[in-house]
Every structure is written in C-alpha cells, then in structure tokens.
Amino acid sequence: MRHILIIASYGPSLINFRISLIRDLLHRGYKVSVACPKKKFSIKLRKQLYDLGVKINFFSLENTGLNFFKDYKSILEIYKIIKSTKPNIVISYTAKPVIYSGIVLKFFKKISYFPLITGLGYTFVYKRSFKYKMLKYLMIKLYRKGLKNSKKVIFQNKDDQNLFLKLKIIKKKIIKSSKWFGR
C-alpha cells in the first residue's frame, strides 16, 4: 500500500482545510499519516483523524520568526518522522514545512515530494526596510533550496505562482493545478 505523509504547520488546518484531501487519499487506497506541531492539537482533532485511520506524528515548530536552533530542531524532527514512517509521497504546506521538508527529502531520493504553496505571507509584501529586504532574500534562497527536488509544486494562488516564476524559485514545468488539494 502506498503511503502519503502530509506535513502541516498547524494541526487544526488538517481538518479545516485538508480533510477532503485526506478522505480522497484514503478512498483511493492510500495509507495516510500526518505530521504537525502539538500546539493547539485538541483531543477532538486527534479523534477525528484516528477515526479516519490516520496516524499522527508531532514535531516542534515556531510558526513565526527565524531562530537557527529551533528551526534546526524542527528539521531534525521532520527527518526522524520521514525516516520512521517511510512514506512514498510527502505533501507539505505553509512556508516552513515546505522548505524544511524539501531540505530533508534530499536524503530520501525515492520519496516523491509535492509541496503546496498556500500563500506567501508578510515576507513577500513590499516593504522598504532593510530587515524585510534581507528576510525576503533569505526566503527566496530557502524556497529555491526546499523546492529544488519537488515532483510538482502546487499553488493555490496564481499570483504566488507567477511571483515564484518571476523570481526563478521554480521552473514552469513543475507547476501543478491545486484543484485536488482543497482550499
């Protein structure tokens, strides 16, 4: 049985935005596991996923800011989850899971990677300050590194897709429609 691991930055989003994807994958005969931070992961959410037959894995993640030590810990934990769950396919969404999963998957050449770009957030909003320019530069470099070995990159927003192409973060041939991935 083929196994898909979905990596998220926020547990409730698995039910709020990805439940139709999870159900569709299960209906197609895939084994589905998820990985996300434990923060705000309720008993109700755990039950909903368990009732579907989804295995849950946790890793630490600070959604905002850049702290090398905390981010490195997140990357190591994602690495351990991928190594222990042995998925055939990884789907991740939101900036840090997309980038960190892409970096980790360089060590797992046989796993297909399908990152989902759900939005770019405040980093890509035009700001004149030096801090934001440096952060944007860093994010572009990290996205290039994290998306380099993707099978396909899925965009929910055409403007984000066009920006990634303009900034040469990705090549047009790895773009996939987002219809299947829900909102």
WOCOR-V672027 format. One record per residue. N is the residue number from 0. D_LAST is the distance of its C-alpha to the last C-alpha in whole Angstrom. Layout:
n->N d_last->D_LAST
n->N d_last->D_LAST
This chain:
n->0 d_last->27
n->1 d_last->24
n->2 d_last->22
n->3 d_last->19
n->4 d_last->18
n->5 d_last->15
n->6 d_last->16
n->7 d_last->14
n->8 d_last->15
n->9 d_last->15
n->10 d_last->15
n->11 d_last->14
n->12 d_last->10
n->13 d_last->11
n->14 d_last->11
n->15 d_last->9
n->16 d_last->6
n->17 d_last->7
n->18 d_last->10
n->19 d_last->9
n->20 d_last->10
n->21 d_last->13
n->22 d_last->14
n->23 d_last->14
n->24 d_last->16
n->25 d_last->18
n->26 d_last->19
n->27 d_last->20
n->28 d_last->22
n->29 d_last->21
n->30 d_last->22
n->31 d_last->19
n->32 d_last->19
n->33 d_last->17
n->34 d_last->19
n->35 d_last->18
n->36 d_last->20
n->37 d_last->22
n->38 d_last->22
n->39 d_last->20
n->40 d_last->20
n->41 d_last->22
n->42 d_last->24
n->43 d_last->22
n->44 d_last->19
n->45 d_last->21
n->46 d_last->22
n->47 d_last->19
n->48 d_last->18
n->49 d_last->22
n->50 d_last->22
n->51 d_last->20
n->52 d_last->22
n->53 d_last->20
n->54 d_last->22
n->55 d_last->21
n->56 d_last->23
n->57 d_last->23
n->58 d_last->24
n->59 d_last->24
n->60 d_last->22
n->61 d_last->23
n->62 d_last->20
n->63 d_last->22
n->64 d_last->25
n->65 d_last->27
n->66 d_last->29
n->67 d_last->31
n->68 d_last->32
n->69 d_last->29
n->70 d_last->27
n->71 d_last->29
n->72 d_last->29
n->73 d_last->25
n->74 d_last->26
n->75 d_last->29
n->76 d_last->27
n->77 d_last->24
n->78 d_last->27
n->79 d_last->28
n->80 d_last->25
n->81 d_last->25
n->82 d_last->29
n->83 d_last->29
n->84 d_last->26
n->85 d_last->27
n->86 d_last->23
n->87 d_last->24
n->88 d_last->20
n->89 d_last->18
n->90 d_last->14
n->91 d_last->14
n->92 d_last->11
n->93 d_last->12
n->94 d_last->16
n->95 d_last->18
n->96 d_last->17
n->97 d_last->16
n->98 d_last->20
n->99 d_last->22
n->100 d_last->21
n->101 d_last->22
n->102 d_last->25
n->103 d_last->26
n->104 d_last->25
n->105 d_last->28
n->106 d_last->30
n->107 d_last->28
n->108 d_last->29
n->109 d_last->28
n->110 d_last->24
n->111 d_last->22
n->112 d_last->19
n->113 d_last->16
n->114 d_last->14
n->115 d_last->11
n->116 d_last->11
n->117 d_last->8
n->118 d_last->11
n->119 d_last->15
n->120 d_last->16
n->121 d_last->19
n->122 d_last->21
n->123 d_last->21
n->124 d_last->21
n->125 d_last->25
n->126 d_last->27
n->127 d_last->31
n->128 d_last->32
n->129 d_last->33
n->130 d_last->31
n->131 d_last->28
n->132 d_last->29
n->133 d_last->30
n->134 d_last->27
n->135 d_last->25
n->136 d_last->28
n->137 d_last->27
n->138 d_last->23
n->139 d_last->24
n->140 d_last->26
n->141 d_last->24
n->142 d_last->21
n->143 d_last->24
n->144 d_last->25
n->145 d_last->22
n->146 d_last->21
n->147 d_last->24
n->148 d_last->24
n->149 d_last->21
n->150 d_last->21
n->151 d_last->18
n->152 d_last->15
n->153 d_last->12
n->154 d_last->10
n->155 d_last->7
n->156 d_last->10
n->157 d_last->13
n->158 d_last->16
n->159 d_last->15
n->160 d_last->16
n->161 d_last->19
n->162 d_last->20
n->163 d_last->19
n->164 d_last->22
n->165 d_last->24
n->166 d_last->24
n->167 d_last->25
n->168 d_last->23
n->169 d_last->22
n->170 d_last->23
n->171 d_last->22
n->172 d_last->23
n->173 d_last->20
n->174 d_last->17
n->175 d_last->15
n->176 d_last->12
n->177 d_last->8
n->178 d_last->8
n->179 d_last->9
n->180 d_last->7
n->181 d_last->4
n->182 d_last->0
